[in-house]
Amino acid sequence: MSAGVSLFLLELSMFFACFNECLSSLPDHRKGYMLADRATDAFLPKITPNAAPQPFLPLLAPSPLSPFKTSTSPKLSGLCMLNFTAAQSLISITSIDCWTAFAPLLANVICCPQLHATLVILVGQSSKETGVLALNRTLAKPCLSDIEQVLTGQGAGENLKHICSIHPSNLTEASCPVKHVNEFENTINTSELLASCEKIDPVKECCDQVCQGAISDAATRLALKASDPLSMDGAHVLPQHSTRVDDCKTVVLRWLASKLDPYQAKEVLRGLTNCNVNKVCPLVFPNMKHMANSCGNGISDQAACCDAMNSYVSHLQKQTLITNLQALDCATSLGLKLQKYNITKDVYSLCHISLKDFSLQVGNQASGCLLPSLPSDATLDKFSGISFICDLNDNIPAQWPSMSLIPASSCNKTVRIPALPAATNAQSGLYTEYVAVYLHAASLMAIAMLLQF
């Protein structure tokens, strides 16, 4: 018995150390998340969902002696007219998606997309009363503060503005020349816009871009209403115009949110955002000179090369949770960078690197967590804790990039991995039991981390 307790304490200590190191080396998520269009990586294939989700993986559990305290009374400014009560269900989802110490780990895929959607929906819903699709600059600051207070009071992290790069201007019209509902509806074909976007398929939309195209067209029409319209011809499309169109896209999204119920609006907005999230690898790649020395100019020592590769990948594993599609893009991005260092052999196959090796790891075994490529949310049970869908078992080999195999389109079907990760039946029990060992440790760590955020 004493040996068992000692082993458990040792594992617990190791877990605390590793978990704290993960949180201390997070990248700047402001670079990893944008609602505006992002450049599409030419190597990114289409992934077709082919599996149903498995039960949520609990990553944060409370003390068995008392339930989670999920809310406190926020101190509001009294100046903001946004209706938080009507959006309570939405706010609850957002506070859980951005839960305290886990907000940085979920920022790129879950927390920040949900927070941005919440801001759009709150302003859009308020326009039904005010007739305006933006807050004025005087009210934007206290309203943003109130939103923070409400979310924090329900368990969200206190530094979401920094994590998700949120500013008071996110609640205004910014540079878009149209903000009044009447002018908006007189400028664009609202029935066509609503028909294109009131319900989207989160898989097909990323390739067909029916709703995204309608939003871009509407935003361009709004941008041209400016008193100093900028030229749209060729090289004369100035950065100012691009910024204006992006600002008008936010206004368009708010109008859509005003025509849908909050949950339906949330599903549409998260689906649209997810298309952009999955296009970009959010990882920061550190210096590769050691890799070049061990693996470049042909591989004379396979063991040394793989040691260097595994050491390098271990640094990537301390950054953030990513989706399976992002992992595919990260593998391609890293492979191309390595090739520039004259590493021409497929070190992924040589060193058995899989997609899950690019995401945050769980425990001390090969069990990287890949989040779904489709939009998902965390869940909270006051006794079982915070949970989200996570795959621990799918060992999909990372693809070494080859110029001869570049897909013509990002939607070409070249690799099939589950959009909703599922554990293999033979291993699900093993990993479920393994992760459960650390539930209480995770709760203790969360309590300690609350004071740091």
C-alpha positions in Angstrom: 0.0 0.0 0.0 2.8 2.5 1.0 4.6 1.8 -2.3 1.4 2.5 -4.2 0.8 5.8 -2.4 4.4 6.8 -3.0 4.0 6.0 -6.7 0.9 8.0 -6.9 2.5 11.0 -5.2 5.4 10.8 -7.6 3.1 10.8 -10.6 1.1 13.6 -9.1 4.2 15.8 -8.6 5.3 15.1 -12.2 1.9 16.0 -13.5 2.0 19.4 -11.6 5.4 20.2 -13.0 4.5 19.3 -16.6 1.2 21.0 -16.5 2.6 24.2 -15.2 5.3 24.2 -17.9 2.7 23.8 -20.5 0.8 26.9 -19.3 4.0 28.9 -19.0 5.1 28.5 -22.6 1.9 29.4 -24.5 2.2 31.3 -27.8 0.5 34.6 -28.6 -3.0 33.5 -29.5 -3.7 36.9 -31.0 -1.8 35.7 -34.0 -3.7 32.4 -34.1 -7.2 33.7 -34.3 -8.9 36.1 -36.7 -12.5 36.3 -37.9 -11.4 37.9 -41.1 -10.3 35.8 -44.1 -6.9 34.3 -43.7 -4.5 33.0 -46.4 -5.3 29.4 -47.3 -2.4 26.9 -47.0 -2.0 25.2 -50.4 -1.3 21.9 -48.7 -4.5 21.7 -46.6 -6.8 18.9 -47.7 -10.4 18.4 -47.1 -11.3 16.2 -44.2 -14.7 14.4 -44.3 -16.3 13.5 -41.0 -16.4 9.7 -40.7 -16.8 9.1 -37.0 -19.2 10.0 -34.2 -17.9 11.7 -31.1 -16.9 9.6 -28.1 -17.8 10.8 -24.6 -16.1 13.9 -23.3 -12.7 13.6 -21.8 -12.7 15.3 -18.4 -9.7 17.5 -17.9 -10.8 19.4 -14.8 -12.5 17.9 -11.9 -13.6 19.5 -8.6 -12.9 18.5 -5.1 -15.1 15.5 -4.2 -16.1 17.4 -1.0 -17.8 20.3 -2.6 -19.4 21.3 -6.0 -18.0 23.8 -8.4 -18.9 27.4 -7.6 -20.0 28.6 -11.0 -21.1 32.2 -10.5 -20.6 35.3 -8.5 -22.4 38.6 -8.7 -20.7 40.9 -11.3 -20.1 44.6 -10.6 -21.6 46.3 -13.7 -21.1 49.9 -14.8 -24.8 50.7 -15.1 -24.1 52.3 -18.5 -24.4 49.4 -20.9 -27.8 48.7 -22.4 -26.9 45.2 -23.7 -29.4 42.6 -22.6 -27.3 40.0 -20.7 -30.3 38.3 -19.2 -31.8 37.4 -22.6 -28.4 36.0 -23.7 -27.8 34.1 -20.4 -27.6 30.7 -22.1 -25.0 32.0 -24.6 -23.0 33.7 -21.9 -23.0 30.5 -19.9 -21.5 28.6 -22.9 -18.9 31.3 -23.4 -17.8 31.3 -19.7 -17.3 27.5 -19.8 -15.5 27.6 -23.1 -13.1 30.2 -21.6 -12.9 28.6 -18.1 -10.2 30.1 -15.9 -6.8 28.5 -16.3 -7.9 26.5 -19.4 -8.8 29.5 -21.5 -5.2 29.9 -23.0 -5.2 26.2 -23.9 -8.6 26.4 -25.6 -8.1 29.9 -27.0 -7.4 29.3 -30.6 -10.1 26.7 -31.3 -12.9 27.1 -28.7 -12.6 30.1 -26.4 -11.8 33.0 -28.7 -14.2 32.0 -31.5 -17.0 31.6 -29.0 -16.2 35.0 -27.3 -16.1 36.8 -30.7 -19.5 35.2 -31.6 -20.9 36.3 -28.3 -19.9 39.9 -28.9 -21.5 39.8 -32.4 -24.7 38.3 -31.0 -25.1 40.7 -28.1 -24.8 43.8 -30.3 -26.9 42.2 -33.1 -29.7 41.3 -30.6 -29.6 44.8 -29.1 -30.2 46.3 -32.6 -33.7 45.0 -32.5 -34.4 47.6 -29.8 -32.0 50.4 -30.8 -32.1 50.1 -34.6 -28.3 50.4 -34.6 -25.8 47.6 -35.5 -23.0 49.0 -33.4 -22.3 50.6 -30.0 -21.0 54.2 -29.9 -17.5 54.7 -28.8 -18.6 56.1 -25.5 -20.5 53.0 -24.5 -18.2 50.4 -26.0 -15.7 50.6 -23.2 -18.1 50.2 -20.2 -20.0 47.5 -22.2 -16.9 45.5 -22.8 -16.0 45.8 -19.1 -19.5 44.6 -18.2 -19.2 41.6 -20.5 -15.9 40.7 -18.9 -17.4 41.0 -15.4 -20.4 38.8 -16.4 -18.2 36.1 -17.9 -15.6 36.2 -15.1 -18.5 36.0 -12.6 -19.5 32.7 -14.2 -16.0 31.2 -14.1 -14.3 32.6 -17.2 -10.6 33.7 -17.2 -9.9 37.3 -16.2 -7.5 38.1 -19.0 -9.7 37.2 -22.0 -9.1 40.7 -23.6 -5.4 39.8 -23.9 -5.9 36.1 -24.8 -8.4 36.9 -27.6 -7.2 40.4 -28.5 -10.6 42.0 -27.8 -10.9 45.8 -27.7 -13.8 48.3 -27.3 -13.7 48.8 -31.1 -14.9 45.2 -31.5 -18.3 46.5 -30.4 -18.4 49.6 -32.7 -18.8 50.0 -36.4 -15.1 50.8 -36.7 -14.5 52.1 -40.2 -17.7 50.7 -41.8 -19.8 53.6 -43.0 -23.2 51.9 -42.3 -24.5 51.0 -38.9 -28.2 51.8 -38.9 -30.6 48.9 -39.6 -32.7 50.8 -42.0 -29.8 52.0 -44.1 -28.3 48.4 -44.0 -31.5 46.8 -45.3 -31.9 49.5 -48.0 -28.4 48.8 -49.3 -28.2 45.1 -49.6 -30.4 42.2 -50.6 -31.3 41.0 -47.2 -33.5 38.1 -48.2 -30.6 36.6 -50.3 -28.2 37.1 -47.5 -30.5 35.4 -45.0 -31.2 32.5 -47.3 -27.5 31.9 -47.7 -26.6 32.1 -44.1 -29.5 31.2 -41.8 -28.3 27.6 -41.7 -24.9 26.3 -42.9 -23.2 23.0 -43.2 -20.0 23.5 -41.2 -18.1 21.1 -43.6 -19.5 22.1 -47.0 -19.4 25.8 -46.2 -15.6 25.9 -45.8 -15.3 24.7 -49.4 -18.4 26.0 -51.1 -18.3 29.4 -49.3 -22.0 30.1 -50.0 -22.5 32.1 -46.8 -19.0 33.6 -46.8 -19.5 34.8 -50.3 -22.8 36.5 -49.5 -21.2 38.2 -46.5 -18.3 39.4 -48.5 -20.6 40.8 -51.2 -22.8 42.6 -48.6 -19.8 44.0 -46.8 -18.3 45.3 -50.0 -21.6 47.1 -50.8 -21.6 48.7 -47.4 -17.9 49.7 -47.7 -18.7 51.5 -50.9 -21.2 53.7 -49.1 -18.3 55.7 -47.6 -18.1 59.4 -48.4 -14.6 58.7 -49.8 -15.1 55.3 -51.6 -11.8 53.7 -52.5 -11.1 52.3 -55.9 -11.8 48.6 -56.4 -9.7 48.2 -59.5 -6.6 45.9 -59.5 -3.6 47.4 -57.7 -5.8 50.3 -56.5 -7.5 48.1 -53.9 -5.9 49.8 -50.9 -5.3 48.3 -47.5 -7.8 50.9 -46.1 -10.5 49.4 -48.3 -9.7 45.9 -47.2 -9.9 47.0 -43.5 -13.2 48.8 -44.2 -14.7 45.6 -45.8 -13.6 43.5 -42.9 -15.2 46.0 -40.5 -18.4 45.9 -42.5 -18.3 42.1 -42.4 -18.7 42.4 -38.6 -21.7 44.6 -39.2 -23.2 42.1 -41.6 -22.7 39.3 -39.0 -24.5 41.4 -36.4 -27.5 41.9 -38.7 -27.6 38.1 -39.3 -27.4 37.6 -35.5 -30.4 39.9 -35.1 -32.5 37.7 -37.5 -31.7 34.4 -35.8 -32.2 33.2 -32.3 -29.0 33.4 -30.2 -28.2 29.6 -30.4 -28.8 29.5 -34.1 -26.6 32.6 -34.6 -23.9 31.0 -32.5 -23.9 27.8 -34.6 -23.6 29.9 -37.8 -20.9 32.2 -36.5 -18.8 29.3 -35.0 -19.1 27.4 -38.3 -17.9 30.4 -40.3 -15.0 31.1 -38.0 -14.0 27.5 -37.9 -13.3 27.6 -41.6 -10.6 30.2 -40.9 -9.3 28.5 -37.7 -8.6 25.3 -39.5 -6.6 27.0 -42.3 -3.8 28.2 -40.1 -1.3 26.4 -37.9 -1.2 28.4 -34.6 2.1 26.9 -33.4 5.3 28.9 -33.1 8.2 26.9 -34.5 11.5 27.5 -32.5 15.0 27.5 -33.9 15.8 24.4 -36.0 19.6 24.5 -36.1 19.9 21.5 -33.9 17.6 19.5 -36.2 19.6 20.6 -39.2 22.9 19.4 -37.5 21.4 16.0 -36.7 19.3 15.3 -39.8 20.6 17.6 -42.6 22.8 16.6 -45.5 21.6 13.0 -45.3 21.1 11.1 -42.1 24.2 9.4 -40.9 22.9 8.6 -37.4 19.2 7.8 -37.3 19.1 7.6 -33.5 20.6 11.1 -33.1 18.3 12.5 -35.8 15.2 11.0 -34.1 16.3 12.2 -30.7 16.6 15.7 -32.1 13.2 15.4 -33.8 11.5 14.1 -30.7 13.1 16.9 -28.6 11.9 19.5 -31.1 8.4 18.2 -31.2 8.3 18.0 -27.4 8.6 21.9 -27.4 5.6 22.1 -29.8 3.6 19.9 -27.5 3.8 22.5 -24.7 2.0 25.3 -26.6 -1.7 24.7 -27.2 -4.5 22.4 -28.1 -5.2 22.2 -31.8 -7.6 20.5 -34.2 -6.8 17.5 -36.3 -6.9 19.8 -39.4 -4.5 22.3 -37.8 -2.2 19.4 -36.9 -2.2 18.4 -40.6 -1.2 22.0 -41.6 1.4 22.2 -38.8 3.0 19.0 -40.0 3.2 20.4 -43.6 4.5 23.8 -42.3 7.2 22.2 -40.2 8.2 19.8 -43.0 8.7 22.7 -45.5 10.8 24.6 -42.9 12.9 21.5 -42.3 13.4 21.1 -46.1 14.8 24.6 -46.2 17.5 23.4 -43.7 18.5 20.7 -46.3 16.6 17.9 -44.4 15.3 16.0 -47.5 14.5 12.6 -46.0 11.1 11.9 -44.5 11.9 12.2 -40.9 8.3 11.9 -39.9 8.2 8.3 -41.1 11.7 7.7 -39.9 10.9 8.9 -36.4 7.3 7.8 -36.3 5.8 11.3 -35.9 2.0 11.4 -35.9 -0.5 14.2 -36.1 -1.3 14.1 -32.4 2.4 14.8 -31.6 1.8 18.4 -32.6 -0.8 19.1 -29.9 -0.8 19.4 -26.2 -0.1 16.0 -24.5 -2.1 14.3 -21.8 -0.2 12.4 -19.2 3.3 10.8 -19.7 2.3 8.4 -22.5 1.9 9.1 -26.3 -1.5 10.6 -25.9 -1.7 13.9 -27.7 -5.1 15.6 -27.6 -6.5 16.6 -31.0 -9.7 18.7 -30.9 -12.4 18.2 -33.5 -12.1 20.1 -36.8 -15.9 20.9 -36.4 -17.0 23.5 -33.9 -17.3 22.2 -30.4 -17.8 23.6 -26.9 -16.6 22.6 -23.5 -19.1 21.4 -20.9 -19.4 21.9 -17.2 -20.9 19.6 -14.6 -20.6 21.0 -11.0 -19.5 17.6 -9.8 -17.5 16.1 -12.7 -15.9 19.3 -13.9 -14.9 20.8 -17.3 -14.9 18.4 -20.3 -14.4 18.7 -24.0 -14.1 16.2 -26.9 -10.5 15.0 -27.3 -8.9 12.2 -29.2 -6.1 10.3 -27.4 -5.8 7.2 -29.6 -5.8 8.0 -33.3 -2.2 7.6 -34.5 -2.4 9.1 -37.9 1.1 9.5 -39.4 2.2 13.0 -40.2 2.6 13.5 -43.9 6.0 14.7 -45.2 5.4 17.4 -47.8 6.3 16.7 -51.4 6.1 19.2 -54.2 4.9 16.5 -56.6 1.9 15.8 -54.3 0.6 19.3 -53.7 -3.2 19.2 -53.9 -4.7 21.6 -56.4 -7.3 22.7 -53.8 -7.5 22.8 -50.0 -10.7 20.9 -50.4 -9.2 17.9 -52.2 -9.7 14.7 -50.3 -6.2 13.4 -49.8 -6.3 12.3 -46.2 -9.3 11.1 -44.1 -9.3 11.7 -40.4 -12.3 12.0 -38.1 -13.7 15.5 -37.7 -15.1 14.3 -34.4 -12.3 12.2 -33.0 -13.1 8.8 -31.6 -11.0 6.3 -29.6 -10.4 2.9 -31.0 -12.5 0.3 -29.1 -9.5 -1.7 -28.1 -7.9 1.3 -26.3 -10.8 3.4 -25.1 -11.0 1.7 -21.7 -7.2 2.0 -21.2 -7.1 5.7 -21.8 -10.2 6.5 -20.0 -8.8 4.8 -16.9 -5.4 6.4 -17.4 -6.8 10.0 -17.6 -9.0 9.4 -14.6 -6.0 9.0 -12.4 -5.3 12.8 -12.8 -8.7 14.2 -12.3 -8.1 15.2 -8.7 -4.7 16.5 -9.6 -6.1 18.7 -12.3 -8.6 20.2 -9.9 -5.9 21.1 -7.4 -3.8 22.6 -10.2 -6.8 24.7 -11.4 -7.2 26.1 -7.9 -3.6 27.1 -7.7 -3.7 28.6 -11.2 -6.7 30.8 -10.4 -4.4 33.1 -8.5 -2.0 33.5 -11.4 -4.5 34.6 -14.1 
